């Protein structure tokens, strides 16, 4: 990881902590959950820290279930292991994202859930790894996930995540990840 990327990550992490710490004790929280995700794809790994805000709305309520959602703001570090299609050459990318996520879940907010989201992402540089190239730093990130919320409010899930620019500039082969997530409310 370059010194510039390390400084960027440290600065963003510090800002995230400073922004969320006072909110955790306020009556009308700006942020109400924090999450950590880890996973990988074809010769690439990701670690992501996120903060979320529940929408506190319920749609299509029926039979003890409903559709709700949350805002997700995240910072991630990607590590490619085949930069410019050369095995063993590394590429490190910082990713900042913002995603609205819809979730189908039980009314008591525990048990199994399914979710889907599509958001905006900014990469610190263009991705070029294992024959997959993204021609822009701006990317859309969409995901489908499943998970389980325990009675103690721990949320554990898994999701398939895809990044691409939606085809507005070539090349755009996309990048796919399988991620596991752990989240806890404040």
PyMOL commands that set and color helices and strands:
alter all, ss='L'
color gray80, all
select helices_A, chain A and resi 3-25
alter helices_A, ss='H'
color red, helices_A
select strands_A, chain A and resi 33-41+44-54+59-62+65-80+91-106+111-123+128-129+132-133+138-149+155-164+175-185
alter strands_A, ss='S'
color yellow, strands_A
deselect
rebuild
show_as cartoon
